[in-house]
Amino acid sequence: MEPDREAEPQFSQPVNQIVLMVAVLVLVGAGTGLAFATIFPVIEANLWLNGFIIFVFGIGVIACFLQ
């Protein structure tokens, strides 16, 4: 019986995934910028709740990039 050997992990640079994530963020930002005049009254209706939702979304985006 052979001894247990652990394989050493090989990590590659996730350049394609990061580029796609940044591209999606740019597209979402552009869409938000174009629709801002329409969306802002809805956000302004309950600023604290919508601000918290945007804050949690930002934390989620940062967590995805850090992974």
C-alpha positions in Angstrom: 0.0 0.0 0.0 1.4 3.4 -1.0 1.5 6.3 1.4 -1.1 9.0 1.0 0.3 11.8 -1.1 -1.4 15.2 -1.2 -1.4 16.9 -4.6 -0.2 20.4 -4.5 -2.8 22.8 -5.9 -2.0 24.9 -8.9 -3.8 28.2 -9.2 -4.0 30.1 -12.4 -4.7 33.8 -12.7 -8.4 34.4 -13.2 -8.0 37.2 -15.7 -11.0 36.3 -17.9 -13.3 36.1 -14.9 -12.2 39.4 -13.5 -12.5 41.1 -16.9 -16.0 39.7 -17.3 -17.0 40.9 -13.7 -15.6 44.4 -14.4 -17.5 44.5 -17.8 -20.8 43.6 -16.1 -20.2 46.3 -13.4 -19.5 48.8 -16.2 -22.7 47.8 -18.0 -24.8 47.9 -14.8 -23.3 51.3 -14.0 -24.0 52.6 -17.5 -27.6 51.3 -17.4 -28.1 52.9 -14.0 -26.7 56.2 -15.3 -29.1 56.2 -18.2 -32.1 55.3 -16.1 -31.1 57.5 -13.1 -33.7 60.2 -13.7 -36.4 57.6 -13.7 -35.1 55.5 -10.8 -34.1 58.3 -8.4 -37.7 59.2 -7.3 -38.2 55.5 -6.3 -34.9 55.5 -4.4 -35.8 58.8 -2.8 -39.1 57.5 -1.5 -37.4 55.4 1.2 -33.8 56.6 1.2 -32.7 54.6 4.3 -34.0 51.2 3.1 -32.8 51.7 -0.5 -29.4 53.0 0.8 -29.1 49.8 2.9 -29.9 47.6 -0.1 -27.3 49.4 -2.2 -24.8 49.0 0.7 -25.4 45.3 1.0 -25.1 44.9 -2.8 -21.8 46.7 -2.7 -20.5 44.4 0.1 -21.6 41.4 -2.1 -19.7 42.7 -5.1 -16.6 43.3 -3.0 -16.9 39.8 -1.5 -17.1 38.3 -5.0 -14.0 40.1 -6.2 -12.0 39.1 -3.0 -12.8 35.4 -3.6 
